[in-house]
Amino acid sequence: MGDIKVEFEVKAFGEETSKDYEEAIKTLEVFRTKALPKETTLAQLEESISELFKEVKQSYEHDEIQLGAKVVIRAKEEDGHVVYLG
């Protein structure tokens, strides 16, 4: 079977202090794509997300952050079959 392009988007955000502002939030976003076999499992996707979480935590300056991840696999229907884009 062929590979599919999987998009990983991880966002981190947390409060910070900023002169002249009552409230301030800093965000950091990482976007990566990976060609993976169609047989990839959810556990394998979770491993990739965990790696990206570690990367973002190392790049983020504050201790208390919230992390979120989005995984996208783009596909369309063509002649009754699923065709993966990318």
N, C-alpha and C positions, 0 to 999 in steps of 0.2 A: 504494500500500500504506500501511498505517498505521504510526504510530510505536510503538516499544516502550520500556518503562521499563528502563533499565540502572542497576544499583546498583554503585557503586565504593566499595570500602573499602580504605584504606591504613593500615598500622600501621608505626610506627617504634619501635624500642627499643634501649637501650644501657645500659651500666654507668655508674654514677655513685657518687660517694663520699657517704656519709651518716653523720653523727655517731652513734655508739653502735651501728652495724650493720657486720658484716663484709662483707656483699655487699648491693648495692642495684642495682635496675634501674628505669629510668624508661621509661614507654611513652607514646606519643601516637597517637591514632586519629582519622582523618578519614573521614567517611561522606558521600557525595554521590550524588544520583540525577540522571539526564539522560534526556530523551526523545529517542531517536535513530531514524532510519529503519531499516527492516528490512535495507536494503542496506548498512549500516555494515560496514566491513572490520575485520579484526584490526589492521591498521596504524593505523586511526583510533582504535580502542580504546586502543592503545599510546600514542598522542599524549595522550589524556586521562589515562592513568596517569602519564605523564612529567610533565604539568602538576601533578598532585597530589603526586608525589614532590618536585618543586621547592618547592611550598607547605609541605609538611611539614618539609623540610630547613631552610627559613627560620624555622619556628616552634620548631625543636628546638634546645636549648642546647648540645649536645655535638657534637664533631666526628665521632666514630666511632659511627655508628648503623647498624643493619640495617633495611632497608625491605622490606615485603611488600605485595602488592596482591591483592585478590580482586574479580572482576567477576561479577555475578549477573544473569541474565536469567530471570525467573520465567515459567513456561508450564504449561499443562495441556492435556489431550486432551479435545476436546469434539466429538462426532459425527464422529470420525475425522479431525479437523483440530486443528492446534496453535493454541491461543489464548494469547496473551501477556497476563500479568497486569500490572496497574498502570496 
